[in-house]
Amino acid sequence: MKVPEPNVKKKLLIYAHYYHPDVASTGQILKELAEKMLDSFDITVICVVPSYTGEVTAEYKTKMFYKEEFNGVKIIRIRVPEFSKKNKLSRIKNILAYFLGAMIATFKVGKMDYVYSISQPPILGGLLGVWGKWMKYAKYIYNIQDFNPEQTMAVGYSKNKLILNAMMWFDKFSCKRADKVIVVGRDMVETMKDRFKGKKVPNHVFINNWIDEKEIYPLPTDNEKVVAFKKKYKLENKFIIMYSGNIGLYYDLENLIHVIKKFNDRNDMAFAFVGEGTILDKLVLYKDEYNLKNVTFIPYQNKSDLVYSLNAGDVHWCINAKGIKGVSVPSKLYGIMAAGKPILGVLEEGSEARLIIEETKCGYVTEPGNYDEVEANIERFLKEKETCIRTEMCERARAYLVNNLTKDVSIKKYIEEISILIR
């Protein structure tokens, strides 16, 4: 009598530039994705050693590769040189070290059935997936969190047409070699189609990013740790408009700070910026130059404390610079909605984040660059701060997230889309 073979899980290799414990949003998303898919797949992650801030701790400076396991996920970490976010050359060296190291690490993981890569670092993330597909004879899933070079062009990071055209060619190459492309916004589906206009569009699907609604949730204003957070940063008895996340190039914060300056005489409110990034120093200099008394800068919060900092805000910014529509979806949207907070949106019409805010009526939104309307929306929130309008926004935001944007909902879609790629 023939003994049936055991049900062996398919093997899935994930290329993740950053992974837990790094605080990068993509690293956190990939951690939750990997751990939630363990019932369906045997998963290995290739990533850098913890270094999102640019620094590498001594324990990760002695070897090229570090093999670890965390919550059932096998991890190969690559040592990379330290970098400064203000120094382009040091960042390039860091990224190239990851790219080359990941190519070598591919030979350390054995047979794989699936290879999954995200669009970080730009262009190279997609090419790593193609490399893994070829080396492992595996099915390739390319998850585009940000379209490049479109994002690079939108913020003017580079205007070199030769470089931009090469970037486009390589990323389209990665899309064409993928067995499935996953994008994270409805507007990004249109960008994918536009890239291949007149030609065959690669197999693609749209799946929202998510938040763990059990980790981020609404808390009462008198919660002990929320009160402690406000006290620590001198925000007690203020109506707080908060920005939480990467203080970087893609959010037009250098111009929005001019709008914030107009509220400098308001002692009953505060603008709080939680996070770090390439624009932070400029904002701090502007605050000092104009003596902005109600602007506060706060460091990144540990993931376990994020629920308290998000709940400290009365209203949260959700921003993208002009040109980001169809290119990227701000992941901070999901945390704001999970905490049940109203949204002050500065987003292009038709962009995924704006569509969600408008569909749920959980905030006020205007176009990037419409600074008069941004000012008017801040005034509107201040006038309504004691009314039921804001309370109802809070309830709608949380309810929509619980029904549509949770970890379980999105990851179930990922498992289904990967599993149907049978060789």
TORKOL-4160 file (C-alpha; in steps of 0.2 Angstrom, whole numbers, padded with zeros to 4 digits, m for minus):
423
<pt num="1" X="0000" Y="0000" Z="0000"/>
<pt num="2" X="0007" Y="0017" Z="m0005"/>
<pt num="3" X="0009" Y="0029" Z="0009"/>
<pt num="4" X="0003" Y="0047" Z="0004"/>
<pt num="5" X="0016" Y="0060" Z="0003"/>
<pt num="6" X="0015" Y="0073" Z="0017"/>
<pt num="7" X="0008" Y="0090" Z="0012"/>
<pt num="8" X="0025" Y="0100" Z="0010"/>
<pt num="9" X="0023" Y="0119" Z="0010"/>
<pt num="10" X="0029" Y="0128" Z="m0006"/>
<pt num="11" X="0045" Y="0138" Z="m0003"/>
<pt num="12" X="0044" Y="0157" Z="m0004"/>
<pt num="13" X="0059" Y="0169" Z="m0005"/>
<pt num="14" X="0056" Y="0187" Z="m0001"/>
<pt num="15" X="0068" Y="0201" Z="m0005"/>
<pt num="16" X="0065" Y="0215" Z="0008"/>
<pt num="17" X="0077" Y="0229" Z="0008"/>
<pt num="18" X="0072" Y="0233" Z="0026"/>
<pt num="19" X="0064" Y="0220" Z="0038"/>
<pt num="20" X="0060" Y="0220" Z="0057"/>
<pt num="21" X="0066" Y="0228" Z="0068"/>
<pt num="22" X="0069" Y="0242" Z="0056"/>
<pt num="23" X="0055" Y="0255" Z="0057"/>
<pt num="24" X="0053" Y="0257" Z="0038"/>
<pt num="25" X="0034" Y="0255" Z="0033"/>
<pt num="26" X="0038" Y="0242" Z="0020"/>
<pt num="27" X="0049" Y="0232" Z="0032"/>
<pt num="28" X="0034" Y="0232" Z="0044"/>
<pt num="29" X="0022" Y="0227" Z="0031"/>
<pt num="30" X="0033" Y="0213" Z="0025"/>
<pt num="31" X="0036" Y="0206" Z="0042"/>
<pt num="32" X="0017" Y="0205" Z="0045"/>
<pt num="33" X="0015" Y="0198" Z="0027"/>
<pt num="34" X="0028" Y="0184" Z="0030"/>
<pt num="35" X="0022" Y="0179" Z="0047"/>
<pt num="36" X="0004" Y="0178" Z="0042"/>
<pt num="37" X="0008" Y="0168" Z="0027"/>
<pt num="38" X="0018" Y="0154" Z="0036"/>
<pt num="39" X="0003" Y="0142" Z="0037"/>
<pt num="40" X="0004" Y="0142" Z="0018"/>
<pt num="41" X="0022" Y="0144" Z="0014"/>
<pt num="42" X="0040" Y="0140" Z="0020"/>
<pt num="43" X="0047" Y="0158" Z="0020"/>
<pt num="44" X="0065" Y="0165" Z="0019"/>
<pt num="45" X="0068" Y="0184" Z="0019"/>
<pt num="46" X="0084" Y="0192" Z="0012"/>
<pt num="47" X="0087" Y="0209" Z="0019"/>
<pt num="48" X="0100" Y="0221" Z="0026"/>
<pt num="49" X="0106" Y="0221" Z="0044"/>
<pt num="50" X="0095" Y="0233" Z="0055"/>
<pt num="51" X="0101" Y="0250" Z="0048"/>
<pt num="52" X="0086" Y="0261" Z="0043"/>
<pt num="53" X="0093" Y="0276" Z="0053"/>
<pt num="54" X="0110" Y="0274" Z="0043"/>
<pt num="55" X="0119" Y="0266" Z="0058"/>
<pt num="56" X="0124" Y="0248" Z="0060"/>
<pt num="57" X="0127" Y="0241" Z="0078"/>
<pt num="58" X="0143" Y="0232" Z="0082"/>
<pt num="59" X="0135" Y="0215" Z="0083"/>
<pt num="60" X="0132" Y="0216" Z="0064"/>
<pt num="61" X="0149" Y="0223" Z="0059"/>
<pt num="62" X="0159" Y="0207" Z="0059"/>
<pt num="63" X="0152" Y="0196" Z="0045"/>
<pt num="64" X="0145" Y="0198" Z="0028"/>
<pt num="65" X="0129" Y="0187" Z="0031"/>
<pt num="66" X="0119" Y="0183" Z="0047"/>
<pt num="67" X="0107" Y="0169" Z="0047"/>
<pt num="68" X="0093" Y="0171" Z="0060"/>
<pt num="69" X="0075" Y="0166" Z="0063"/>
<pt num="70" X="0061" Y="0177" Z="0070"/>
<pt num="71" X="0043" Y="0171" Z="0073"/>
<pt num="72" X="0046" Y="0156" Z="0061"/>
<pt num="73" X="0053" Y="0166" Z="0047"/>
<pt num="74" X="0070" Y="0162" Z="0041"/>
<pt num="75" X="0081" Y="0178" Z="0038"/>
<pt num="76" X="0098" Y="0181" Z="0029"/>
<pt num="77" X="0104" Y="0198" Z="0034"/>
<pt num="78" X="0117" Y="0207" Z="0023"/>
<pt num="79" X="0130" Y="0218" Z="0031"/>
<pt num="80" X="0130" Y="0235" Z="0023"/>
<pt num="81" X="0140" Y="0251" Z="0025"/>
<pt num="82" X="0133" Y="0265" Z="0036"/>
<pt num="83" X="0126" Y="0280" Z="0027"/>
<pt num="84" X="0119" Y="0298" Z="0030"/>
<pt num="85" X="0102" Y="0302" Z="0023"/>
<pt num="86" X="0109" Y="0319" Z="0018"/>
<pt num="87" X="0123" Y="0311" Z="0008"/>
<pt num="88" X="0118" Y="0304" Z="m0009"/>
<pt num="89" X="0135" Y="0295" Z="m0012"/>
<pt num="90" X="0134" Y="0286" Z="0005"/>
<pt num="91" X="0116" Y="0280" Z="0001"/>
<pt num="92" X="0121" Y="0274" Z="m0016"/>
<pt num="93" X="0135" Y="0263" Z="m0008"/>
<pt num="94" X="0123" Y="0257" Z="0005"/>
<pt num="95" X="0110" Y="0252" Z="m0008"/>
<pt num="96" X="0122" Y="0244" Z="m0020"/>
<pt num="97" X="0130" Y="0234" Z="m0006"/>
<pt num="98" X="0112" Y="0227" Z="m0002"/>
<pt num="99" X="0109" Y="0223" Z="m0021"/>
<pt num="100" X="0125" Y="0214" Z="m0023"/>
<pt num="101" X="0124" Y="0205" Z="m0006"/>
<pt num="102" X="0106" Y="0199" Z="m0010"/>
<pt num="103" X="0112" Y="0192" Z="m0027"/>
<pt num="104" X="0125" Y="0182" Z="m0018"/>
<pt num="105" X="0113" Y="0177" Z="m0004"/>
<pt num="106" X="0101" Y="0170" Z="m0016"/>
<pt num="107" X="0113" Y="0155" Z="m0018"/>
<pt num="108" X="0112" Y="0152" Z="0001"/>
<pt num="109" X="0093" Y="0148" Z="0002"/>
<pt num="110" X="0091" Y="0132" Z="m0008"/>
<pt num="111" X="0076" Y="0128" Z="m0020"/>
<pt num="112" X="0062" Y="0140" Z="m0020"/>
<pt num="113" X="0045" Y="0139" Z="m0028"/>
<pt num="114" X="0041" Y="0157" Z="m0028"/>
<pt num="115" X="0051" Y="0173" Z="m0027"/>
<pt num="116" X="0043" Y="0189" Z="m0020"/>
<pt num="117" X="0051" Y="0207" Z="m0021"/>
<pt num="118" X="0045" Y="0224" Z="m0018"/>
<pt num="119" X="0050" Y="0240" Z="m0028"/>
<pt num="120" X="0063" Y="0245" Z="m0015"/>
<pt num="121" X="0076" Y="0250" Z="m0018"/>
<pt num="122" X="0070" Y="0259" Z="m0033"/>
<pt num="123" X="0073" Y="0248" Z="m0049"/>
<pt num="124" X="0085" Y="0237" Z="m0040"/>
<pt num="125" X="0071" Y="0229" Z="m0030"/>
<pt num="126" X="0062" Y="0223" Z="m0046"/>
<pt num="127" X="0078" Y="0217" Z="m0054"/>
<pt num="128" X="0082" Y="0206" Z="m0038"/>
<pt num="129" X="0066" Y="0198" Z="m0041"/>
<pt num="130" X="0070" Y="0194" Z="m0059"/>
<pt num="131" X="0087" Y="0187" Z="m0053"/>
<pt num="132" X="0079" Y="0176" Z="m0040"/>
<pt num="133" X="0066" Y="0169" Z="m0053"/>
<pt num="134" X="0080" Y="0165" Z="m0065"/>
<pt num="135" X="0092" Y="0157" Z="m0052"/>
<pt num="136" X="0078" Y="0147" Z="m0043"/>
<pt num="137" X="0067" Y="0143" Z="m0058"/>
<pt num="138" X="0053" Y="0150" Z="m0048"/>
<pt num="139" X="0037" Y="0160" Z="m0051"/>
<pt num="140" X="0040" Y="0179" Z="m0048"/>
<pt num="141" X="0028" Y="0191" Z="m0039"/>
<pt num="142" X="0033" Y="0209" Z="m0040"/>
<pt num="143" X="0025" Y="0221" Z="m0027"/>
<pt num="144" X="0026" Y="0239" Z="m0033"/>
<pt num="145" X="0024" Y="0250" Z="m0018"/>
<pt num="146" X="0031" Y="0265" Z="m0027"/>
<pt num="147" X="0033" Y="0267" Z="m0046"/>
<pt num="148" X="0050" Y="0273" Z="m0052"/>
<pt num="149" X="0056" Y="0283" Z="m0061"/>
<pt num="150" X="0039" Y="0292" Z="m0060"/>
<pt num="151" X="0042" Y="0296" Z="m0041"/>
<pt num="152" X="0059" Y="0302" Z="m0045"/>
<pt num="153" X="0053" Y="0314" Z="m0058"/>
<pt num="154" X="0038" Y="0320" Z="m0048"/>
<pt num="155" X="0049" Y="0327" Z="m0034"/>
<pt num="156" X="0063" Y="0333" Z="m0046"/>
<pt num="157" X="0076" Y="0321" Z="m0038"/>
<pt num="158" X="0084" Y="0319" Z="m0055"/>
<pt num="159" X="0081" Y="0327" Z="m0071"/>
<pt num="160" X="0094" Y="0317" Z="m0081"/>
<pt num="161" X="0084" Y="0310" Z="m0096"/>
<pt num="162" X="0097" Y="0297" Z="m0099"/>
<pt num="163" X="0096" Y="0290" Z="m0082"/>
<pt num="164" X="0077" Y="0292" Z="m0081"/>
<pt num="165" X="0074" Y="0282" Z="m0097"/>
<pt num="166" X="0086" Y="0269" Z="m0091"/>
<pt num="167" X="0077" Y="0267" Z="m0075"/>
<pt num="168" X="0060" Y="0266" Z="m0085"/>
<pt num="169" X="0067" Y="0252" Z="m0096"/>
<pt num="170" X="0074" Y="0242" Z="m0082"/>
<pt num="171" X="0058" Y="0243" Z="m0071"/>
<pt num="172" X="0047" Y="0239" Z="m0086"/>
<pt num="173" X="0058" Y="0224" Z="m0089"/>
<pt num="174" X="0055" Y="0218" Z="m0071"/>
<pt num="175" X="0036" Y="0220" Z="m0074"/>
<pt num="176" X="0037" Y="0210" Z="m0090"/>
<pt num="177" X="0047" Y="0196" Z="m0082"/>
<pt num="178" X="0035" Y="0195" Z="m0067"/>
<pt num="179" X="0022" Y="0181" Z="m0067"/>
<pt num="180" X="0011" Y="0193" Z="m0057"/>
<pt num="181" X="0013" Y="0212" Z="m0052"/>
<pt num="182" X="0004" Y="0218" Z="m0037"/>
<pt num="183" X="0000" Y="0237" Z="m0035"/>
<pt num="184" X="m0007" Y="0245" Z="m0019"/>
<pt num="185" X="m0019" Y="0258" Z="m0026"/>
<pt num="186" X="m0032" Y="0259" Z="m0039"/>
<pt num="187" X="m0023" Y="0274" Z="m0047"/>
<pt num="188" X="m0008" Y="0263" Z="m0048"/>
<pt num="189" X="m0017" Y="0251" Z="m0059"/>
<pt num="190" X="m0019" Y="0266" Z="m0072"/>
<pt num="191" X="m0001" Y="0270" Z="m0071"/>
<pt num="192" X="0003" Y="0251" Z="m0075"/>
<pt num="193" X="m0008" Y="0252" Z="m0090"/>
<pt num="194" X="m0001" Y="0269" Z="m0096"/>
<pt num="195" X="0017" Y="0262" Z="m0095"/>
<pt num="196" X="0012" Y="0248" Z="m0108"/>
<pt num="197" X="0000" Y="0258" Z="m0118"/>
<pt num="198" X="m0002" Y="0249" Z="m0135"/>
<pt num="199" X="0007" Y="0234" Z="m0129"/>
<pt num="200" X="0003" Y="0219" Z="m0118"/>
<pt num="201" X="0000" Y="0224" Z="m0100"/>
<pt num="202" X="0009" Y="0212" Z="m0088"/>
<pt num="203" X="m0003" Y="0201" Z="m0077"/>
<pt num="204" X="m0007" Y="0213" Z="m0062"/>
<pt num="205" X="m0019" Y="0215" Z="m0047"/>
<pt num="206" X="m0023" Y="0228" Z="m0035"/>
<pt num="207" X="m0022" Y="0224" Z="m0016"/>
<pt num="208" X="m0022" Y="0238" Z="m0003"/>
<pt num="209" X="m0009" Y="0239" Z="0011"/>
<pt num="210" X="m0015" Y="0237" Z="0028"/>
<pt num="211" X="m0013" Y="0240" Z="0047"/>
<pt num="212" X="m0015" Y="0228" Z="0061"/>
<pt num="213" X="m0031" Y="0234" Z="0069"/>
<pt num="214" X="m0027" Y="0225" Z="0085"/>
<pt num="215" X="m0011" Y="0235" Z="0087"/>
<pt num="216" X="m0017" Y="0252" Z="0082"/>
<pt num="217" X="m0035" Y="0257" Z="0089"/>
<pt num="218" X="m0044" Y="0272" Z="0097"/>
<pt num="219" X="m0040" Y="0276" Z="0115"/>
<pt num="220" X="m0049" Y="0288" Z="0126"/>
<pt num="221" X="m0041" Y="0305" Z="0128"/>
<pt num="222" X="m0038" Y="0302" Z="0147"/>
<pt num="223" X="m0028" Y="0286" Z="0143"/>
<pt num="224" X="m0013" Y="0286" Z="0155"/>
<pt num="225" X="0000" Y="0284" Z="0141"/>
<pt num="226" X="m0008" Y="0296" Z="0129"/>
<pt num="227" X="m0008" Y="0309" Z="0143"/>
<pt num="228" X="0010" Y="0305" Z="0147"/>
<pt num="229" X="0015" Y="0307" Z="0128"/>
<pt num="230" X="0007" Y="0325" Z="0128"/>
<pt num="231" X="0015" Y="0330" Z="0144"/>
<pt num="232" X="0032" Y="0324" Z="0138"/>
<pt num="233" X="0031" Y="0335" Z="0123"/>
<pt num="234" X="0022" Y="0350" Z="0131"/>
<pt num="235" X="0006" Y="0347" Z="0121"/>
<pt num="236" X="m0007" Y="0347" Z="0135"/>
<pt num="237" X="m0023" Y="0356" Z="0133"/>
<pt num="238" X="m0019" Y="0359" Z="0114"/>
<pt num="239" X="m0029" Y="0354" Z="0099"/>
<pt num="240" X="m0015" Y="0344" Z="0090"/>
<pt num="241" X="m0013" Y="0343" Z="0071"/>
<pt num="242" X="0000" Y="0329" Z="0069"/>
<pt num="243" X="0011" Y="0323" Z="0055"/>
<pt num="244" X="0018" Y="0305" Z="0059"/>
<pt num="245" X="0030" Y="0297" Z="0047"/>
<pt num="246" X="0044" Y="0300" Z="0035"/>
<pt num="247" X="0048" Y="0319" Z="0035"/>
<pt num="248" X="0055" Y="0317" Z="0017"/>
<pt num="249" X="0055" Y="0323" Z="m0001"/>
<pt num="250" X="0038" Y="0317" Z="m0006"/>
<pt num="251" X="0026" Y="0327" Z="0005"/>
<pt num="252" X="0029" Y="0346" Z="0001"/>
<pt num="253" X="0032" Y="0350" Z="0019"/>
<pt num="254" X="0044" Y="0364" Z="0015"/>
<pt num="255" X="0029" Y="0373" Z="0008"/>
<pt num="256" X="0016" Y="0368" Z="0020"/>
<pt num="257" X="0026" Y="0375" Z="0035"/>
<pt num="258" X="0022" Y="0392" Z="0027"/>
<pt num="259" X="0004" Y="0389" Z="0030"/>
<pt num="260" X="0007" Y="0383" Z="0048"/>
<pt num="261" X="0016" Y="0399" Z="0051"/>
<pt num="262" X="m0001" Y="0408" Z="0049"/>
<pt num="263" X="m0007" Y="0400" Z="0065"/>
<pt num="264" X="0007" Y="0405" Z="0076"/>
<pt num="265" X="m0004" Y="0417" Z="0087"/>
<pt num="266" X="m0015" Y="0402" Z="0092"/>
<pt num="267" X="m0010" Y="0396" Z="0109"/>
<pt num="268" X="m0024" Y="0383" Z="0109"/>
<pt num="269" X="m0017" Y="0372" Z="0096"/>
<pt num="270" X="m0001" Y="0364" Z="0091"/>
<pt num="271" X="0007" Y="0356" Z="0075"/>
<pt num="272" X="0017" Y="0340" Z="0080"/>
<pt num="273" X="0029" Y="0332" Z="0068"/>
<pt num="274" X="0033" Y="0314" Z="0073"/>
<pt num="275" X="0047" Y="0305" Z="0063"/>
<pt num="276" X="0063" Y="0309" Z="0054"/>
<pt num="277" X="0069" Y="0312" Z="0036"/>
<pt num="278" X="0079" Y="0322" Z="0024"/>
<pt num="279" X="0068" Y="0338" Z="0026"/>
<pt num="280" X="0068" Y="0338" Z="0045"/>
<pt num="281" X="0083" Y="0350" Z="0047"/>
<pt num="282" X="0075" Y="0363" Z="0035"/>
<pt num="283" X="0058" Y="0363" Z="0045"/>
<pt num="284" X="0068" Y="0365" Z="0061"/>
<pt num="285" X="0078" Y="0379" Z="0054"/>
<pt num="286" X="0061" Y="0387" Z="0048"/>
<pt num="287" X="0054" Y="0385" Z="0065"/>
<pt num="288" X="0069" Y="0394" Z="0073"/>
<pt num="289" X="0070" Y="0408" Z="0061"/>
<pt num="290" X="0051" Y="0413" Z="0063"/>
<pt num="291" X="0050" Y="0408" Z="0081"/>
<pt num="292" X="0035" Y="0396" Z="0078"/>
<pt num="293" X="0029" Y="0393" Z="0096"/>
<pt num="294" X="0016" Y="0380" Z="0092"/>
<pt num="295" X="0027" Y="0368" Z="0081"/>
<pt num="296" X="0035" Y="0353" Z="0090"/>
<pt num="297" X="0047" Y="0340" Z="0083"/>
<pt num="298" X="0046" Y="0322" Z="0090"/>
<pt num="299" X="0057" Y="0307" Z="0086"/>
<pt num="300" X="0051" Y="0291" Z="0079"/>
<pt num="301" X="0041" Y="0281" Z="0091"/>
<pt num="302" X="0044" Y="0263" Z="0095"/>
<pt num="303" X="0031" Y="0252" Z="0086"/>
<pt num="304" X="0023" Y="0247" Z="0103"/>
<pt num="305" X="0021" Y="0266" Z="0107"/>
<pt num="306" X="0014" Y="0271" Z="0091"/>
<pt num="307" X="m0004" Y="0268" Z="0097"/>
<pt num="308" X="m0002" Y="0281" Z="0110"/>
<pt num="309" X="0007" Y="0294" Z="0099"/>
<pt num="310" X="m0006" Y="0292" Z="0085"/>
<pt num="311" X="m0020" Y="0294" Z="0098"/>
<pt num="312" X="m0012" Y="0310" Z="0105"/>
<pt num="313" X="m0017" Y="0319" Z="0088"/>
<pt num="314" X="m0034" Y="0327" Z="0086"/>
<pt num="315" X="m0032" Y="0328" Z="0067"/>
<pt num="316" X="m0018" Y="0320" Z="0056"/>
<pt num="317" X="m0010" Y="0326" Z="0040"/>
<pt num="318" X="m0010" Y="0314" Z="0025"/>
<pt num="319" X="0000" Y="0322" Z="0012"/>
<pt num="320" X="0008" Y="0318" Z="m0005"/>
<pt num="321" X="0017" Y="0331" Z="m0016"/>
<pt num="322" X="0010" Y="0335" Z="m0034"/>
<pt num="323" X="0014" Y="0321" Z="m0046"/>
<pt num="324" X="0013" Y="0307" Z="m0034"/>
<pt num="325" X="m0005" Y="0301" Z="m0039"/>
<pt num="326" X="m0004" Y="0284" Z="m0047"/>
<pt num="327" X="0014" Y="0282" Z="m0041"/>
<pt num="328" X="0013" Y="0279" Z="m0022"/>
<pt num="329" X="0000" Y="0277" Z="m0008"/>
<pt num="330" X="0005" Y="0285" Z="0009"/>
<pt num="331" X="0005" Y="0271" Z="0021"/>
<pt num="332" X="0002" Y="0283" Z="0036"/>
<pt num="333" X="m0017" Y="0283" Z="0030"/>
<pt num="334" X="m0020" Y="0266" Z="0037"/>
<pt num="335" X="m0013" Y="0270" Z="0055"/>
<pt num="336" X="m0023" Y="0286" Z="0056"/>
<pt num="337" X="m0039" Y="0277" Z="0051"/>
<pt num="338" X="m0035" Y="0263" Z="0063"/>
<pt num="339" X="m0033" Y="0276" Z="0077"/>
<pt num="340" X="m0050" Y="0283" Z="0072"/>
<pt num="341" X="m0044" Y="0300" Z="0068"/>
<pt num="342" X="m0050" Y="0313" Z="0056"/>
<pt num="343" X="m0039" Y="0317" Z="0041"/>
<pt num="344" X="m0032" Y="0333" Z="0034"/>
<pt num="345" X="m0028" Y="0328" Z="0017"/>
<pt num="346" X="m0017" Y="0336" Z="0004"/>
<pt num="347" X="m0019" Y="0324" Z="m0011"/>
<pt num="348" X="m0022" Y="0324" Z="m0029"/>
<pt num="349" X="m0040" Y="0320" Z="m0035"/>
<pt num="350" X="m0042" Y="0302" Z="m0040"/>
<pt num="351" X="m0027" Y="0296" Z="m0029"/>
<pt num="352" X="m0030" Y="0280" Z="m0019"/>
<pt num="353" X="m0029" Y="0289" Z="m0002"/>
<pt num="354" X="m0040" Y="0303" Z="m0007"/>
<pt num="355" X="m0053" Y="0291" Z="m0014"/>
<pt num="356" X="m0054" Y="0282" Z="0003"/>
<pt num="357" X="m0055" Y="0298" Z="0012"/>
<pt num="358" X="m0069" Y="0305" Z="0001"/>
<pt num="359" X="m0078" Y="0288" Z="0001"/>
<pt num="360" X="m0078" Y="0287" Z="0020"/>
<pt num="361" X="m0081" Y="0306" Z="0023"/>
<pt num="362" X="m0067" Y="0305" Z="0037"/>
<pt num="363" X="m0058" Y="0321" Z="0033"/>
<pt num="364" X="m0056" Y="0336" Z="0022"/>
<pt num="365" X="m0045" Y="0335" Z="0007"/>
<pt num="366" X="m0038" Y="0348" Z="m0006"/>
<pt num="367" X="m0026" Y="0347" Z="m0020"/>
<pt num="368" X="m0007" Y="0349" Z="m0017"/>
<pt num="369" X="m0001" Y="0367" Z="m0020"/>
<pt num="370" X="m0019" Y="0374" Z="m0015"/>
<pt num="371" X="m0012" Y="0382" Z="0001"/>
<pt num="372" X="m0027" Y="0394" Z="0004"/>
<pt num="373" X="m0038" Y="0378" Z="0004"/>
<pt num="374" X="m0026" Y="0370" Z="0016"/>
<pt num="375" X="m0027" Y="0385" Z="0028"/>
<pt num="376" X="m0046" Y="0385" Z="0026"/>
<pt num="377" X="m0047" Y="0366" Z="0031"/>
<pt num="378" X="m0037" Y="0369" Z="0046"/>
<pt num="379" X="m0049" Y="0383" Z="0051"/>
<pt num="380" X="m0063" Y="0372" Z="0048"/>
<pt num="381" X="m0057" Y="0358" Z="0060"/>
<pt num="382" X="m0053" Y="0372" Z="0073"/>
<pt num="383" X="m0071" Y="0378" Z="0072"/>
<pt num="384" X="m0078" Y="0360" Z="0073"/>
<pt num="385" X="m0067" Y="0353" Z="0086"/>
<pt num="386" X="m0080" Y="0353" Z="0100"/>
<pt num="387" X="m0094" Y="0346" Z="0088"/>
<pt num="388" X="m0101" Y="0329" Z="0083"/>
<pt num="389" X="m0094" Y="0332" Z="0066"/>
<pt num="390" X="m0076" Y="0327" Z="0071"/>
<pt num="391" X="m0083" Y="0312" Z="0081"/>
<pt num="392" X="m0093" Y="0305" Z="0067"/>
<pt num="393" X="m0077" Y="0306" Z="0056"/>
<pt num="394" X="m0068" Y="0296" Z="0069"/>
<pt num="395" X="m0081" Y="0283" Z="0069"/>
<pt num="396" X="m0082" Y="0282" Z="0050"/>
<pt num="397" X="m0063" Y="0280" Z="0048"/>
<pt num="398" X="m0061" Y="0266" Z="0060"/>
<pt num="399" X="m0077" Y="0257" Z="0054"/>
<pt num="400" X="m0070" Y="0257" Z="0036"/>
<pt num="401" X="m0053" Y="0251" Z="0041"/>
<pt num="402" X="m0060" Y="0237" Z="0051"/>
<pt num="403" X="m0071" Y="0231" Z="0036"/>
<pt num="404" X="m0059" Y="0234" Z="0022"/>
<pt num="405" X="m0040" Y="0238" Z="0026"/>
<pt num="406" X="m0035" Y="0225" Z="0040"/>
<pt num="407" X="m0021" Y="0213" Z="0039"/>
<pt num="408" X="m0032" Y="0198" Z="0038"/>
<pt num="409" X="m0042" Y="0205" Z="0023"/>
<pt num="410" X="m0027" Y="0210" Z="0012"/>
<pt num="411" X="m0015" Y="0195" Z="0016"/>
<pt num="412" X="m0029" Y="0183" Z="0012"/>
<pt num="413" X="m0029" Y="0191" Z="m0005"/>
<pt num="414" X="m0010" Y="0189" Z="m0006"/>
<pt num="415" X="m0010" Y="0171" Z="m0002"/>
<pt num="416" X="m0024" Y="0168" Z="m0015"/>
<pt num="417" X="m0015" Y="0177" Z="m0029"/>
<pt num="418" X="0002" Y="0169" Z="m0025"/>
<pt num="419" X="m0006" Y="0151" Z="m0024"/>
<pt num="420" X="m0014" Y="0152" Z="m0041"/>
<pt num="421" X="0003" Y="0154" Z="m0049"/>
<pt num="422" X="0005" Y="0135" Z="m0052"/>
<pt num="423" X="0019" Y="0129" Z="m0063"/>
